Amino acid sequence: MNCNNLHLKHSITRICTIIILMVLAAFPATAQRYKSISFSRHNFVDTVKIEIWNGAVIIPVEIEGKVRNLMFDSGAQTGFWVGSIEEWMQDIDSIRVRDSNNESHKTTRAKFPPMTMGSVVIENYSMVVNEGLGNFVCGKIDGALGFDLVAKGLSFKFDTKDSLMIVTDRKGFFAKEERKQPALKYDGLTHPRVWVDFPFSRVRMLFDMGYVGGWFNLPQTLLNRWSSTDPKMRQKLDESTVQVDTSISTQAGLFGAKKDSVVDKLLYFPEFKMGDLTFKEVWCETGVHNLAVGSAMLQHLSLIIDARKRCLVFLPHNEIPEVIVENEVSGLSFILADEDDPHGVMKALVRKDSKGYQKGIRTGDYLISIDGIPITDYCTYFFLRQQKEEQHYLLFRSPEGEEKTVEW
């Protein structure tokens, strides 16, 4: 389920969200690679000022005398670099990896020079390098740190209320804070996977902090498979279904975008649980490819990842083990037009009878401007939709040339 709030002022649409959040998998010699990572300090506790972006955590890390902004991506088993090979990268080799579309290709891996995170120096850290991702992050991040740092023994507290990160290698350091807080065990050394209790079933999902601004992904293909063998599940899903529609699902990974015409559903859940933490009033779309929990919840709570206990501990901002989501599914998202398309850069995807549809937007309409500023490239769109104004004016043009202005 793609449970994003698709308001322009703080949303991440399918195409840009999942491009940034690719999941790397199937790296060779995983255990050996983790052993090679080392830290300049031991028995330490460090506090670092961070940025919170739609729930995603961005950490300042110094590399070769320059501060780089690296997202912490629990869905990636090692780090990745957005950009080309640099002269200071070492031990460059070619490896085969899979992206979030399950596409497998050879790509480049490089060992990075010592990286300073707060007062800790990380040595012998390897990252996958991919220049193509730079076309979509628009300078927001330089790369990401992966879950291998947790596998190596580092525990983290991400204080999303005060934009602080506490990192430590001490066993039991967060024990006092963790007491009586909603918690959830994760399994898996390379990726943290957790159980989520939906009204229709209990589902094992990837906890992916790199899925920026997203709530949950649950693919319609999996729903179809499960419900075909379980009549009770099918009945519960039917009870949760608000609407069924045929639409285009776009998801991009390390090796490019994948587009499918799918029959997806709009679902409403009065509540579901992650361990002892309850989420209420959640609207979800199912036109996605991968199975993951995203970073949107971190807009409502802080998080401890306890490496020794293999546990996620949730610290809700409202100090009760319950989050009222009340997300609105507008039915409007965007995909990139073809490079040689003379009509525009961004094309609308609109769910029939949705809020966007009712305002006159149709699938295939081109987004021409936002508040009078022309959308001439993807990055213009990327930054304009992050502005905090309550209302925006979107100008659309149909393939036949009809223009319409929509207040959003």
C-alpha positions as CSV (number, residue, x, y, z in Angstrom):
1,M,0.0,0.0,0.0
2,N,1.2,3.4,-0.8
3,C,-0.2,5.4,2.1
4,N,1.3,8.7,1.3
5,N,-0.4,12.0,2.0
6,L,-0.4,13.5,-1.5
7,H,-0.8,17.1,-0.5
8,L,1.6,19.1,-2.7
9,K,3.1,21.0,0.3
10,H,4.6,17.9,1.9
11,S,4.1,14.9,-0.3
12,I,6.4,12.5,-2.1
13,T,4.8,11.1,-5.3
14,R,5.4,7.6,-6.4
15,I,8.0,8.3,-8.9
16,C,10.3,10.5,-6.9
17,T,9.8,8.7,-3.6
18,I,10.8,5.3,-4.7
19,I,13.7,6.5,-6.9
20,I,15.4,7.9,-3.8
21,L,14.5,4.8,-1.8
22,M,15.8,1.9,-3.8
23,V,16.5,-1.3,-1.9
24,L,19.8,-2.9,-2.5
25,A,20.0,-6.7,-2.1
26,A,21.9,-9.8,-2.9
27,F,25.4,-8.5,-2.3
28,P,28.1,-11.1,-2.1
29,A,30.2,-11.8,1.0
30,T,27.8,-9.8,3.3
31,A,29.2,-11.0,6.6
32,Q,32.8,-10.4,5.5
33,R,32.0,-6.9,4.4
34,Y,30.5,-6.0,7.8
35,K,33.6,-7.3,9.5
36,S,35.8,-4.9,7.5
37,I,34.0,-1.8,8.8
38,S,35.8,-0.2,11.8
39,F,35.3,2.8,14.1
40,S,37.8,5.2,15.6
41,R,36.1,5.0,19.0
42,H,34.8,2.3,21.2
43,N,32.5,2.4,24.3
44,F,31.2,5.8,23.0
45,V,28.1,7.8,22.9
46,D,27.8,10.7,20.4
47,T,25.1,13.2,19.6
48,V,24.8,14.7,16.1
49,K,22.5,17.4,14.7
50,I,20.5,16.0,11.8
51,E,17.8,17.0,9.3
52,I,14.4,15.4,9.2
53,W,12.9,15.4,5.7
54,N,9.4,13.8,5.4
55,G,10.4,11.5,8.2
56,A,13.7,10.5,6.5
57,V,16.9,11.1,8.5
58,I,19.7,13.1,6.8
59,I,23.1,13.0,8.6
60,P,26.0,15.3,7.9
61,V,29.2,13.2,7.3
62,E,32.6,14.7,6.5
63,I,34.4,13.0,3.6
64,E,37.7,14.3,2.3
65,G,37.3,17.6,4.1
66,K,33.8,18.3,2.8
67,V,30.4,17.8,4.6
68,R,28.1,15.4,2.7
69,N,24.5,14.8,3.4
70,L,23.8,11.1,3.8
71,M,20.4,9.7,4.4
72,F,20.1,6.8,6.8
73,D,18.5,4.0,4.8
74,S,17.5,1.0,6.9
75,G,16.2,-0.6,3.7
76,A,19.7,-0.7,2.1
77,Q,22.1,-3.3,3.4
78,T,25.0,-1.1,2.6
79,G,25.6,2.5,1.6
80,F,25.1,4.0,-1.8
81,W,26.5,7.1,-3.4
82,V,24.5,9.5,-5.7
83,G,26.9,10.6,-8.4
84,S,30.0,9.5,-10.4
85,I,33.2,7.9,-9.4
86,E,35.5,10.3,-7.5
87,E,39.3,10.3,-7.5
88,W,39.4,9.7,-3.7
89,M,37.4,6.4,-4.0
90,Q,39.4,3.2,-3.5
91,D,39.3,-0.5,-4.4
92,I,36.8,0.0,-7.1
93,D,35.2,-3.2,-8.4
94,S,32.1,-4.4,-10.2
95,I,29.4,-6.3,-8.4
96,R,25.9,-7.6,-9.2
97,V,23.0,-6.1,-7.2
98,R,19.2,-6.0,-7.3
99,D,17.1,-2.9,-7.0
100,S,13.6,-2.3,-5.7
101,N,12.1,-3.6,-9.0
102,N,14.0,-6.8,-8.5
103,E,16.1,-6.0,-11.6
104,S,19.7,-7.4,-11.4
105,H,22.6,-5.6,-13.0
106,K,26.3,-5.2,-12.6
107,T,27.3,-1.9,-11.0
108,T,30.2,-0.2,-9.3
109,R,31.2,-0.5,-5.7
110,A,34.0,1.5,-4.1
111,K,35.6,1.7,-0.6
112,F,35.4,5.2,0.8
113,P,38.2,7.0,2.7
114,P,37.7,7.6,6.5
115,M,34.3,9.3,7.0
116,T,33.6,11.4,10.1
117,M,30.1,11.2,11.6
118,G,30.0,13.4,14.7
119,S,33.2,12.5,16.5
120,V,33.4,9.0,15.2
121,V,35.5,8.1,12.2
122,I,34.1,5.2,10.0
123,E,36.8,3.3,8.1
124,N,36.7,0.7,5.4
125,Y,33.1,1.6,4.4
126,S,32.0,0.5,0.9
127,M,29.2,2.1,-1.1
128,V,27.5,1.3,-4.4
129,V,28.0,4.2,-6.8
130,N,25.3,5.2,-9.3
131,E,25.3,8.5,-11.2
132,G,21.7,8.1,-12.5
133,L,20.1,8.7,-9.1
134,G,21.5,12.2,-9.1
135,N,18.9,13.2,-11.7
136,F,16.1,12.7,-9.1
137,V,17.5,13.8,-5.7
138,C,18.3,17.3,-7.0
139,G,21.1,17.8,-4.5
140,K,19.0,17.0,-1.5
141,I,21.3,14.1,-0.5
142,D,24.7,12.9,-1.6
143,G,24.1,9.3,-0.8
144,A,23.0,7.0,2.0
145,L,24.4,5.0,4.9
146,G,23.0,1.5,5.1
147,F,21.9,-1.0,7.7
148,D,25.3,-2.5,7.8
149,L,26.2,0.0,10.5
150,V,23.6,-1.5,12.8
151,A,24.8,-5.0,11.8
152,K,28.3,-3.9,12.9
153,G,26.9,-3.1,16.4
154,L,25.9,0.6,16.4
155,S,22.6,1.5,18.0
156,F,20.8,4.7,17.1
157,K,18.2,7.0,18.5
158,F,16.6,9.3,15.9
159,D,15.0,12.2,17.8
160,T,12.7,13.5,15.0
161,K,11.2,16.1,17.3
162,D,14.4,17.9,18.1
163,S,16.3,16.8,14.9
164,L,19.1,15.0,16.9
165,M,20.7,11.6,16.5
166,I,22.4,9.7,19.4
167,V,24.7,6.9,18.2
168,T,26.4,4.4,20.5
169,D,28.1,1.1,20.6
170,R,27.3,0.6,24.3
171,K,25.1,-2.4,25.3
172,G,21.9,-1.3,27.1
173,F,22.6,2.4,26.8
174,F,18.9,3.1,25.8
175,A,17.4,0.7,28.3
176,K,15.9,3.3,30.5
177,E,14.3,5.1,27.6
178,E,13.0,1.9,26.1
179,R,11.2,0.8,29.3
180,K,7.4,0.7,28.8
181,Q,7.6,2.1,25.3
182,P,6.0,0.3,22.3
183,A,8.6,-2.0,20.7
184,L,8.9,-4.4,17.9
185,K,11.5,-7.1,17.3
186,Y,13.1,-7.2,13.8
187,D,14.7,-10.2,12.1
188,G,17.4,-10.2,9.4
189,L,21.0,-9.2,9.5
190,T,21.1,-7.3,6.2
191,H,17.6,-5.7,6.3
192,P,15.2,-5.2,9.3
193,R,11.9,-7.0,8.7
194,V,9.0,-6.6,11.1
195,W,5.5,-8.0,11.5
196,V,2.6,-5.6,10.9
197,D,-0.9,-6.6,12.1
198,F,-3.5,-5.5,9.5
199,P,-7.2,-6.2,9.9
200,F,-7.0,-8.8,7.1
201,S,-3.7,-10.6,8.1
202,R,-0.3,-10.4,9.8
203,V,2.3,-9.3,7.2
204,R,6.1,-9.4,7.4
205,M,7.5,-6.2,5.9
206,L,10.8,-4.4,5.3
207,F,11.3,-1.5,7.7
208,D,12.6,1.0,5.1
209,M,13.5,4.5,6.3
210,G,14.7,5.2,2.8
211,Y,11.1,5.1,1.6
212,V,10.8,8.8,2.1
213,G,7.4,10.1,3.1
214,G,5.7,6.7,2.6
215,W,3.5,4.8,5.1
216,F,3.1,1.3,3.8
217,N,3.6,-0.6,0.5
218,L,1.5,-3.7,0.0
219,P,1.3,-4.8,-3.7
220,Q,-2.0,-5.6,-5.2
221,T,-0.4,-8.7,-6.8
222,L,0.3,-10.1,-3.3
223,L,-3.2,-9.2,-2.1
224,N,-4.6,-11.1,-5.1
225,R,-2.5,-14.2,-4.4
226,W,-3.2,-14.3,-0.7
227,S,-7.0,-13.7,-1.0
228,S,-7.3,-16.3,-3.7
229,T,-6.4,-19.0,-1.2
230,D,-8.0,-17.5,1.9
231,P,-11.7,-16.7,1.7
232,K,-11.8,-15.0,5.1
233,M,-8.9,-12.7,4.0
234,R,-10.7,-11.9,0.8
235,Q,-13.8,-10.9,2.7
236,K,-11.8,-8.6,5.1
237,L,-10.1,-7.0,2.1
238,D,-13.4,-6.5,0.4
239,E,-14.7,-4.8,3.5
240,S,-11.7,-2.5,3.6
241,T,-12.0,-1.6,-0.1
242,V,-13.3,1.8,-0.9
243,Q,-12.7,1.9,-4.6
244,V,-11.2,-0.2,-7.4
245,D,-9.5,1.4,-10.3
246,T,-7.2,0.6,-13.2
247,S,-4.2,3.0,-13.1
248,I,-0.5,3.2,-14.0
249,S,2.0,2.3,-11.3
250,T,5.5,3.7,-11.6
251,Q,8.4,2.6,-9.5
252,A,12.0,3.4,-10.1
253,G,15.1,1.7,-8.8
254,L,18.8,1.7,-9.3
255,F,18.5,0.6,-12.9
256,G,15.5,2.7,-14.1
257,A,11.8,3.0,-13.9
258,K,9.2,0.3,-14.3
259,K,5.6,1.2,-15.4
260,D,2.6,-1.1,-15.3
261,S,-1.1,-0.7,-15.8
262,V,-2.6,-2.4,-12.8
263,V,-5.9,-2.8,-11.1
264,D,-5.3,-1.3,-7.7
265,K,-7.5,-0.6,-4.7
266,L,-8.1,2.3,-2.4
267,L,-8.3,0.8,1.1
268,Y,-9.3,2.2,4.5
269,F,-8.2,0.8,7.8
270,P,-9.7,2.1,11.0
271,E,-6.5,0.8,12.7
272,F,-3.6,-1.5,12.4
273,K,-0.7,-2.4,14.8
274,M,3.1,-2.6,14.8
275,G,3.9,-4.4,18.0
276,D,2.2,-2.4,20.8
277,L,2.0,0.8,18.6
278,T,-1.4,1.5,17.0
279,F,-2.0,3.5,13.9
280,K,-5.6,4.8,13.2
281,E,-7.5,6.1,10.2
282,V,-5.2,5.2,7.4
283,W,-6.1,5.4,3.7
284,C,-4.0,3.3,1.3
285,E,-3.4,2.7,-2.4
286,T,-2.1,-0.7,-3.6
287,G,-0.6,0.1,-7.0
288,V,3.0,-0.6,-5.9
289,H,5.7,-3.3,-6.4
290,N,7.5,-3.9,-3.1
291,L,6.5,-4.7,0.4
292,A,7.8,-2.1,2.9
293,V,7.1,0.3,5.8
294,G,8.2,3.8,5.0
295,S,9.5,6.9,6.9
296,A,6.2,8.8,7.2
297,M,5.6,7.4,10.8
298,L,8.8,9.3,11.9
299,Q,6.9,12.5,11.4
300,H,4.9,11.4,14.5
301,L,7.5,9.6,16.6
302,S,11.1,9.2,17.4
303,L,12.8,5.9,17.0
304,I,15.5,3.8,18.7
305,I,17.2,1.0,16.7
306,D,18.7,-1.3,19.4
307,A,21.4,-3.3,17.6
308,R,22.0,-5.7,20.6
309,K,18.3,-6.5,21.2
310,R,17.5,-6.4,17.4
311,C,14.6,-4.2,18.4
312,L,12.8,-1.1,17.2
313,V,11.5,1.1,20.0
314,F,8.9,3.8,19.2
315,L,8.7,7.1,21.1
316,P,5.5,8.8,20.0
317,H,5.5,12.6,20.1
318,N,2.1,12.6,21.8
319,E,3.6,10.2,24.5
320,I,0.8,7.6,24.0
321,P,1.2,4.4,22.0
322,E,-1.2,5.6,19.3
323,V,-0.9,7.6,16.1
324,I,-3.9,9.2,14.4
325,V,-2.8,9.3,10.8
326,E,-5.9,10.8,9.0
327,N,-3.9,10.9,5.7
328,E,-5.8,12.1,2.6
329,V,-5.3,10.1,-0.6
330,S,-5.9,12.7,-3.2
331,G,-5.6,10.3,-6.2
332,L,-3.1,12.6,-7.9
333,S,0.5,11.6,-8.6
334,F,3.0,12.3,-11.4
335,I,5.4,10.5,-13.7
336,L,8.2,11.9,-15.8
337,A,7.3,12.4,-19.5
338,D,9.6,11.1,-22.2
339,E,12.7,13.1,-22.7
340,D,11.7,14.1,-26.2
341,D,8.1,15.0,-25.3
342,P,7.4,18.6,-26.5
343,H,4.4,19.1,-24.3
344,G,5.9,19.0,-20.8
345,V,8.0,17.4,-18.2
346,M,5.5,15.9,-15.7
347,K,2.4,14.0,-16.5
348,A,-0.5,13.4,-14.1
349,L,-1.8,10.1,-12.9
350,V,-5.4,10.5,-11.6
351,R,-7.6,8.0,-9.9
352,K,-11.2,8.1,-11.2
353,D,-13.6,9.9,-8.9
354,S,-10.7,11.0,-6.6
355,K,-10.2,14.6,-5.4
356,G,-7.9,15.3,-8.3
357,Y,-10.4,13.8,-10.8
358,Q,-13.2,16.0,-9.3
359,K,-11.1,19.1,-9.8
360,G,-10.9,18.3,-13.6
361,I,-7.4,16.7,-13.8
362,R,-7.1,13.7,-16.0
363,T,-4.4,11.1,-16.5
364,G,-2.0,12.3,-19.2
365,D,-2.5,16.0,-18.5
366,Y,0.8,17.9,-18.3
367,L,1.8,20.0,-15.3
368,I,2.8,23.3,-16.8
369,S,3.4,25.5,-13.8
370,I,3.0,25.8,-10.0
371,D,2.1,29.3,-8.8
372,G,3.1,30.7,-12.1
373,I,6.6,29.2,-12.1
374,P,7.1,27.0,-15.2
375,I,8.0,23.4,-14.7
376,T,10.8,23.1,-17.1
377,D,12.7,20.2,-15.5
378,Y,12.2,17.7,-12.7
379,C,14.2,19.5,-10.1
380,T,12.0,22.7,-10.4
381,Y,9.0,20.5,-9.6
382,F,10.9,18.7,-6.8
383,F,11.7,21.9,-4.9
384,L,8.4,23.8,-5.6
385,R,6.3,20.9,-4.1
386,Q,8.3,21.2,-0.8
387,Q,7.2,24.7,-0.2
388,K,5.0,25.2,2.9
389,E,2.2,27.4,1.6
390,E,-1.3,26.3,2.4
391,Q,-2.5,26.6,-1.2
392,H,-0.9,26.3,-4.6
393,Y,-2.2,27.0,-8.1
394,L,-1.4,24.2,-10.6
395,L,-1.7,24.9,-14.3
396,F,-2.4,21.8,-16.4
397,R,-2.6,21.3,-20.1
398,S,-4.3,18.3,-21.8
399,P,-2.6,16.5,-24.7
400,E,-5.2,18.3,-26.9
401,G,-4.1,21.8,-25.6
402,E,-6.9,22.6,-23.1
403,E,-5.6,24.4,-20.1
404,K,-7.0,24.3,-16.6
405,T,-5.9,25.9,-13.3
406,V,-6.5,23.9,-10.1
407,E,-6.2,25.2,-6.6
408,W,-4.5,22.6,-4.4
